[in-house]
Amino acid sequence: MSISKETINHEQSLLEKLEKQMTSVAHLGHVEIGVTNLEKSLWFFTEVMGLYVSANEGDKVYLRAWQDFDHHTLVLNKSDVSCVKQIAWRVSSPESLKAFERQFKDMNMEFKWIEGGTKKGQGDTLQFRSPAGLPIELYWEKELFVNTDPATASKLPSHPSKYTGKGVSPRRFDHVNILVNDVAKEQQWWTNLLGVHHRYYIQNDENVRLGSWLSRTNIAHEIALMRNSNQNGALFHHLAYYLDSPDELIRAANLMAENDIKIEWGPGKHGTSGAQFIYVFEPSGHRVEIWTGGFLIFAPDWKPIEWGPEAGPLGLDMWGSKAPESYFAYGTKFL
């Protein structure tokens, strides 16, 4: 029995759709940063922010928030310069890593494999760089956090650790933000190659893209791309942790002031996402955002929302405060 051309085309289309589904990320996993003062940065993230140490290897410390289910969402490395070593994403299936490898080969794109177990708690890992030079790694396997400490173990099965209220005590790791020269170009690459959905963006009077916010999950964004006002390449803008409520945000601002941590901007409220925020600098110079609120996205056919010049300022802070110049230009390096 012969197979019609229509049937062949249909099956080929289904295979292409399946391949596309396989070559997508699932969610942001963790960020690995270099810190020039490991002792003071560790103090900030544990005593002031209230994160938990899940492992300490001397020059490398693994951290997580109280309801982060993974072994870690932040890695601190002792370093001569404040920098970012990797932004890590989990992929959507065990087959995704090989599907990405095939796609990278077809594109003649440079990448390398890191054997499972080389990185703590992590399986086989694919490392490569984005067009702007961001160091990215993809993995499928990652250890879940197992709490063996009775002092921090929660009675609630859905809580890997108890809520102690120590420091800021954020619920979970939320997102990263990057400064790049060409926002539109970088956004299209993340959406077209990695399958990270474009959620909303800001354009200026000259129709230049000032910012794009993207996510694979239903939160407002897992990665943000902002235009570097100095146009001197990609820089790491900030990492963010999520709080439950505005009163916790005000408490966090008080904790920062009491501990001599510089507050760069806030409290304020982003009109784009509806999230309330403060931005601070940890002792090694990395910017950290603490935020709460923000909308959730459920529509599978979501169309990116444009914030034009007339509404753009409200997108940054709907309460009317102005971001300092450092907010648009300062960031830490990528290695």
GICOR-V270794 format. One record per pair of residues at least 6 apart in sequence whose C-alpha atoms are under 8 Angstrom apart, sorted by sequence separation. I is the first residue (numbers start at 0). J is the second residue. If there is no record, write none. Layout:
I_J / I_J
//
This chain:
34_40 / 44_50 / 45_51 / 54_60 / 55_61 / 63_69 / 90_96 / 103_109 / 115_121 / 116_122 / 128_134 / 129_135 / 146_152 / 153_159 / 155_161 / 162_168 / 179_185 / 189_195 / 190_196 / 202_208 / 203_209 / 213_219 / 214_220 / 215_221 / 227_233 / 242_248 / 255_261 / 256_262 / 268_274 / 269_275 / 280_286 / 281_287 / 313_319 / 45_52 / 53_60 / 54_61 / 63_70 / 103_110 / 115_122 / 116_123 / 127_134 / 128_135 / 152_159 / 153_160 / 154_161 / 190_197 / 201_208 / 202_209 / 212_219 / 213_220 / 214_221 / 255_262 / 268_275 / 269_276 / 279_286 / 280_287 / 312_319 / 315_322 / 52_60 / 53_61 / 54_62 / 62_70 / 63_71 / 64_72 / 114_122 / 115_123 / 126_134 / 127_135 / 152_160 / 153_161 / 200_208 / 201_209 / 202_210 / 212_220 / 213_221 / 214_222 / 267_275 / 268_276 / 278_286 / 279_287 / 306_314 / 52_61 / 53_62 / 61_70 / 62_71 / 63_72 / 114_123 / 115_124 / 126_135 / 127_136 / 151_160 / 152_161 / 153_162 / 200_209 / 201_210 / 212_221 / 213_222 / 266_275 / 267_276 / 278_287 / 279_288 / 52_62 / 53_63 / 61_71 / 62_72 / 63_73 / 113_123 / 114_124 / 126_136 / 151_161 / 200_210 / 201_211 / 212_222 / 213_223 / 252_262 / 266_276 / 267_277 / 278_288 / 51_62 / 52_63 / 61_72 / 62_73 / 112_123 / 113_124 / 125_136 / 126_137 / 186_197 / 200_211 / 212_223 / 265_276 / 266_277 / 277_288 / 278_289 / 50_62 / 51_63 / 61_73 / 62_74 / 112_124 / 113_125 / 124_136 / 125_137 / 151_163 / 199_211 / 200_212 / 211_223 / 212_224 / 265_277 / 276_288 / 277_289 / 50_63 / 51_64 / 61_74 / 112_125 / 113_126 / 124_137 / 125_138 / 146_159 / 198_211 / 199_212 / 210_223 / 211_224 / 264_277 / 265_278 / 276_289 / 277_290 / 50_64 / 51_65 / 60_74 / 61_75 / 111_125 / 112_126 / 124_138 / 145_159 / 146_160 / 197_211 / 198_212 / 199_213 / 210_224 / 211_225 / 252_266 / 263_277 / 264_278 / 276_290 / 49_64 / 50_65 / 59_74 / 60_75 / 110_125 / 111_126 / 123_138 / 124_139 / 144_159 / 197_212 / 198_213 / 210_225 / 262_277 / 263_278 / 264_279 / 275_290 / 276_291 / 59_75 / 60_76 / 110_126 / 111_127 / 122_138 / 123_139 / 197_213 / 198_214 / 209_225 / 210_226 / 262_278 / 263_279 / 274_290 / 275_291 / 53_70 / 59_76 / 110_127 / 121_138 / 122_139 / 123_140 / 196_213 / 197_214 / 209_226 / 249_266 / 262_279 / 263_280 / 274_291 / 275_292 / 53_71 / 58_76 / 59_77 / 109_127 / 110_128 / 122_140 / 195_213 / 196_214 / 208_226 / 248_266 / 261_279 / 262_280 / 274_292 / 275_293 / 58_77 / 109_128 / 121_140 / 122_141 / 195_214 / 196_215 / 260_279 / 261_280 / 273_292 / 274_293 / 121_141 / 195_215 / 260_280 / 261_281 / 273_293 / 274_294 / 37_58 / 120_141 / 121_142 / 194_215 / 198_219 / 260_281 / 272_293 / 273_294 / 120_142 / 198_220 / 260_282 / 272_294 / 255_279 / 100_125 / 183_208 / 186_211 / 252_277 / 182_208 / 181_208 / 182_209 / 186_213 / 248_275 / 96_124 / 182_210 / 183_211 / 248_276 / 96_125 / 182_211 / 248_277 / 245_275 / 41_75 / 271_306 / 37_75 / 186_224 / 251_289 / 37_76 / 185_224 / 37_77 / 32_73 / 34_75 / 36_77 / 96_137 / 248_289 / 29_71 / 30_72 / 31_73 / 32_74 / 33_75 / 34_76 / 35_77 / 36_78 / 96_138 / 182_224 / 248_290 / 271_313 / 272_314 / 29_72 / 30_73 / 31_74 / 32_75 / 33_76 / 34_77 / 35_78 / 96_139 / 182_225 / 248_291 / 270_313 / 271_314 / 28_72 / 29_73 / 30_74 / 31_75 / 32_76 / 33_77 / 34_78 / 35_79 / 182_226 / 269_313 / 270_314 / 271_315 / 286_330 / 29_74 / 31_76 / 33_78 / 34_79 / 35_80 / 177_222 / 179_224 / 181_226 / 269_314 / 270_315 / 285_330 / 33_79 / 34_80 / 35_81 / 93_139 / 174_220 / 175_221 / 176_222 / 177_223 / 178_224 / 179_225 / 180_226 / 245_291 / 269_315 / 270_316 / 285_331 / 33_80 / 34_81 / 86_133 / 88_135 / 90_137 / 92_139 / 174_221 / 175_222 / 176_223 / 177_224 / 178_225 / 179_226 / 180_227 / 240_287 / 242_289 / 244_291 / 245_292 / 268_315 / 269_316 / 270_317 / 284_331 / 33_81 / 34_82 / 85_133 / 86_134 / 87_135 / 88_136 / 89_137 / 90_138 / 91_139 / 131_179 / 173_221 / 174_222 / 175_223 / 176_224 / 177_225 / 178_226 / 179_227 / 180_228 / 237_285 / 238_286 / 239_287 / 240_288 / 241_289 / 242_290 / 243_291 / 244_292 / 268_316 / 269_317 / 32_81 / 33_82 / 85_134 / 86_135 / 87_136 / 88_137 / 89_138 / 90_139 / 131_180 / 174_223 / 176_225 / 178_227 / 236_285 / 237_286 / 238_287 / 239_288 / 240_289 / 241_290 / 242_291 / 243_292 / 267_316 / 268_317 / 32_82 / 33_83 / 70_120 / 84_134 / 85_135 / 86_136 / 87_137 / 88_138 / 89_139 / 180_230 / 236_286 / 237_287 / 238_288 / 239_289 / 240_290 / 241_291 / 267_317 / 268_318 / 32_83 / 33_84 / 85_136 / 87_138 / 89_140 / 179_230 / 180_231 / 237_288 / 239_290 / 267_318 / 31_83 / 32_84 / 180_232 / 30_83 / 31_84 / 32_85 / 179_232 / 180_233 / 219_272 / 267_320 / 30_84 / 31_85 / 131_185 / 178_232 / 179_233 / 30_85 / 31_86 / 130_185 / 178_233 / 179_234 / 30_86 / 31_87 / 129_185 / 177_233 / 178_234 / 29_86 / 30_87 / 177_234 / 178_235 / 28_86 / 29_87 / 130_188 / 177_235 / 178_236 / 264_322 / 28_87 / 29_88 / 129_188 / 176_235 / 177_236 / 264_323 / 27_87 / 28_88 / 176_236 / 177_237 / 263_323 / 27_88 / 28_89 / 175_236 / 176_237 / 26_88 / 27_89 / 175_237 / 176_238 / 25_88 / 26_89 / 175_238 / 263_326 / 24_88 / 25_89 / 26_90 / 174_238 / 175_239 / 24_89 / 25_90 / 173_238 / 174_239 / 24_90 / 25_91 / 173_239 / 174_240 / 23_90 / 24_91 / 172_239 / 173_240 / 22_90 / 23_91 / 172_240 / 173_241 / 22_91 / 171_240 / 172_241 / 21_91 / 170_240 / 171_241 / 21_92 / 70_141 / 169_240 / 170_241 / 171_242 / 23_95 / 69_141 / 70_142 / 169_241 / 170_242 / 199_271 / 21_94 / 22_95 / 69_142 / 70_143 / 71_144 / 169_242 / 170_243 / 21_95 / 22_96 / 69_143 / 70_144 / 168_242 / 169_243 / 219_293 / 68_143 / 69_144 / 70_145 / 218_293 / 219_294 / 22_98 / 68_144 / 218_294 / 219_295 / 21_98 / 22_99 / 218_295 / 219_296 / 217_295 / 218_296 / 217_296 / 18_98 / 167_247 / 217_297 / 167_250 / 167_251 / 166_251 / 167_254 / 166_254 / 53_144 / 68_159 / 66_158 / 67_159 / 65_158 / 66_159 / 236_329 / 237_330 / 65_159 / 66_160 / 236_330 / 65_160 / 234_329 / 235_330 / 236_331 / 65_161 / 234_330 / 235_331 / 65_162 / 234_331 / 235_332 / 234_332 / 235_333 / 228_327 / 229_328 / 233_332 / 234_333 / 72_172 / 133_233 / 227_327 / 228_328 / 233_333 / 131_232 / 132_233 / 226_327 / 227_328 / 131_233 / 225_327 / 65_168 / 67_170 / 198_301 / 200_303 / 202_305 / 204_307 / 64_168 / 65_169 / 66_170 / 67_171 / 198_302 / 199_303 / 200_304 / 201_305 / 202_306 / 203_307 / 204_308 / 64_169 / 65_170 / 66_171 / 67_172 / 197_302 / 198_303 / 199_304 / 200_305 / 201_306 / 202_307 / 203_308 / 64_170 / 65_171 / 197_303 / 198_304 / 199_305 / 200_306 / 201_307 / 202_308 / 64_171 / 199_306 / 201_308 / 63_171 / 64_172 / 203_311 / 63_172 / 202_311 / 201_311 / 24_137 / 49_164 / 49_165 / 48_165 / 49_166 / 47_165 / 48_166 / 49_167 / 50_168 / 46_165 / 47_166 / 48_167 / 49_168 / 50_169 / 46_166 / 47_167 / 48_168 / 49_169 / 45_166 / 48_169 / 29_172 / 27_174 / 178_327 / 178_328 / 83_235 / 178_330 / 82_235 / 23_192 / 24_193 / 22_192 / 23_193 / 24_194 / 22_193 / 23_194 / 24_195 / 22_194 / 23_195 / 26_214 / 26_215 / 25_215 / 26_216 / 24_215 / 25_216 / 27_221 / 26_221 / 134_333 / 133_333 / 134_334 / 132_333 / 81_283 / 81_284 / 81_285 / 47_254 / 30_238 / 47_255 / 47_258 / 43_281 / 43_282 / 40_281 / 40_282 / 39_282 / 40_283 / 39_283 / 36_282 / 37_283 / 36_283 / 35_283 / 83_331 / 34_283 / 82_331 / 83_332 / 84_333 / 81_331 / 82_332 / 83_333 / 84_334 / 81_332 / 82_333 / 83_334 / 82_334
//
